[in-house]
Amino acid sequence: MLDKNIGIMHIPLNKSYKNIFPFRLGTTSFIYKDNWQYNAKMLAPYLDEIELLQFESRSSNCFPSRSEITELAITAEEFKISYNIHLPIDINPGDSSRSEREYAVEIIIKSIDLFSTLSPTTYTLHLPFMEKNDRMDAVKTWQDSTAESIQQVLQAGIPGNLLSIETLDYPFEWAENMIDDLSLKVCLDIGHLIRYGFDYFALMKKHLKNTAIVHLHGVENNEDHLSLEIFATEDIEKIFSILKDYSGSLSIEVFNFNNLKRSLNYLEMNWI
């Protein structure tokens, strides 16, 4: 029976999806309007992994306390789940300002140190390109600044294969040399690739072997992080044809219960 204090938005999933796909199936830590620990406890009986999200690094609730980390570890042990960490999205390791780059490095190291006791499968990092033009000289400056910042993170003792660089709104080729040179991993956000008009199928085939995590979510009318039901049949068949050989983490990256439940049903019904 549900706790009378849980309410309508805190209904649990009605079946388990553990260990039925070749990949570790997960979703985000903000399916319910509550904290990391509550979301973990609600989701852990039904999924393989949980994506612990950090949003704004300057907000007071960006970082969990040590006691919260302990609770997350207890939940992981009880339900045999893993975690992946999405690092804060408001930092920019390639910023034109040195002080902003130094701040980004500081936050990345702080976050990884804080969550390390959970032994996450990966730490996903945005590398935003914020320049006003995309001339190759501007791209090269951004690439050099970004690589310098990531090297500083690695020099702090963090293995490169724990960092997964996410596909965003610019050609992912801009980040490929750095990923190879520094032995980093890839986060294939298929929703982003579709939203911004990139060839997701070619990028999946190219990078899947080095992909630590896939973000999967529907896109419609330039809005993403929607239910998987929105995918065209042709698209989902192509995506699943590649994912059948994938054994990393896959996060259904949605942010409410209804989109998660519908996405899980859709995934199960259409999986090849």
N, C-alpha and C positions, 0 to 999 in steps of 0.2 A: 504494500500500500504506500502511496506517495505521502511524504510528510506534508501536513496541511499548510506549512509555511513555504513550500516550494513554489506553488502557484502554477498558472497555466503555461508560462514561458519556460518552466523548468521540468517539463515532462521528459523522461529518459527515452532513449531509443528502444525499440521493441524487439530487436534481435541483434545477435552478435555477428560481426563481420571479421572476426579474428582468424588469421591464418588460412584464408580461403583464396587469396590472390598471390601471384608470384612475388609481389612487392609488399612492403609494409604499408598498410593502408591507415591513413590518419586524417585529421582535420585540425582546425585552429582552436586555440584556447579561449576564444571568445564567441562560442556558440550560444552560451547563456550569458545573460547580463550579470556577471558576477566575476570573481577573481580567478587567478590561475588555478588555485587549489580546488575550488569548487568545480570548475570546468573539467579538471583532470579526473576528479572523483566520479563525475557524471558520465564521462566518455570512456574511461579506462576499461570498463567491463565489455565494451563493444568493439573497440578498435585496437590496432597494433601500435599506433604511435600518435603523439599529440604535438602539434606545432605551437611552441610557447612564443607568443608574439610580444615584441616590444615596439612601441610606436614612437612617442616623442621623448627623446633622451633628457630633455630639460624639465619634464613634468615630474611631479613629486611621486607618482606611482609607476614610473618606468621600470624600476628595479625591485624585485621581490626581496624580502628580508631573508636572513639566514634561516629563520624558523620556517618561513614559507618554502624555502628550498628543501628543508628537511621533510616537510609534509609531502611535497611532490615526490621526493625519493621514496617515501613510505608507500605512496600510491603506486609508483612504478614497480616496486618489489611485490606488492600484494597482487597486482593484476598482470604482471609480466609484460609491461609496455615499455616502449622507449620514447624519448623526446627528441625533437630537433628545435633549434632556437632561431627565431628570426630577429636579427639584430636591429636596433632602432633605425627608423626610416628617415629621420631628419638629420643624419650626419652625412658628410660628403668628403671622403678621403681624397678626392681630386679637386677640391674647391680651389679657386684662384687665391684665396686668402690662406696664408701659412698658418695663422692662428686657428682657423676653422679645420684645416687638415690635422693639426696637432690635437685639436679637441676630438676629432673623429677617431684618431688612433687611440687616444686615452679611453674613449667610451668603448671601443671594440675590445680592448684588453680588459677593461673592467668587467664587461658583460661576460666574456669568455671565462674569466677567473671565477665570477660569481656562480655561473651555471655548471662549471666543470665537474662538480661532484655528482651531477646527474648523468654523466657520460653521454652527452648528446650525440646523435648520429652525424649531425652537421650544424654549422652556424651559417645561416644564409645572410648575405650582405648585398645591399643595394650600392651600386656605384653610379650615382646620377651624373648625367652630363647636363650642366646648367648654363653653358655658354650660349651667347645670343646668336652665334653663327656656327656652322659646322664645316668651315674651311679646314683643310687638312692641317694647317699650322695650329689652329685652335685645338683640334683633336689630338695632335701630337703633344701639345703642352699638357692637356688633361691626362693623356696616357702616362706621361712621365711623372706627373705629380701623384697620380693614383698609385702607380707602381712603387714609388718611393714610400708612400704611406703604408702600403701593404707590406713592404719589406721591413718597415719598423715594427709592425705587428708580429711578423715572423721572427724577428730578432729578439722579441720578448719571450721566445720559447714556444710559440704556438705553431703546431704543424700545419703546413699549407693545405694538406688534404682534409682538414677540418673546416675550411672556409669554402662555401659554395657561392659563386657569383651569379646573381639573378639576371635573367633576360629582362630588359626594360623597354624603353621607347626609342632606342637608337640601335643601329646595326650592331649585332653582337660581335661581328668581326673586329670591332674596335677593341674589344677586351680579350680576344683569343690569344694573342701573343703573350700577354701578361699572365694569363691563366696557365699557358704551357710553360713559360719561363720560371714561374714561381711554384709550379706543381699544385695549383689550386683545383677545386672542383667546380662543377656547374650546377646551378639551379635552373632547370628548364620550366619557366612559367608559360605554359601553353596558352593560357588566356591572354597574357600580355602580347605574345607573338601574333595571335589572331587579331587582337584589338588594334595593333599598330601596323598591320598589313605585311608582316614578315612571313617567309615560307617556313612555317612551323614543322612541316614534314621533313624538309631537308635538314633543318637544324636538329631535329630529334635524331635522325639517322646519323648525323655527323658527331653529335656530342653525347649520345646516350651512354656510351661506355664510360665516360668520365662524369656522369651525372650522379650527384649524391641525393638530389631530391627533385621531384616533379611537382609543380603546382598546377592543379587542374580546376578550372571553374568556367562557367558559361559567360558568354559575352553577347550583348545585344544593344543596338543603338548607342554604341560607344560607352556602354556601362558594363563593367566586369564584376567578378566575384558573385556571379549569379548561379542558379542551379544548373547542373549538367544537362538537364532536360532540353536546354536551349540549343545544344549542339545539333547541327545538321547530321543526318544519318551518315552521309559520305565522310564527314570530318571525324566522327567518333569511330567509325570503322577503321580509318587510317591510323588514328591515334592508338587504338587498342591493338592493331596489328603489330605495332612496334613495342608497346608496353608488355606484350606477352612474354618478351625475353628480358624484362627489366626486373631486377631484384633489390633495388634501393628503396627509398621512401617516396611515397606519393601522398600528398596532402590535398584533400578536397578543400580548396581555400575559399570557404564561404564563412559568413559571420552571423548566421542565425539558424535556429533549429529547423525551420521549415525547409530552407534551402539545402541543409545537410541531409535531412531525411529523404527528400525527393531525389537528391543526387545519389545517395546510397542505393535507393531502389532502382534508379536508372542504370547505375553502374552494374548492379547485379543482373538486371534483366538483359543488358546488352553486351555483357562481357563475352568474348569469344572463347 
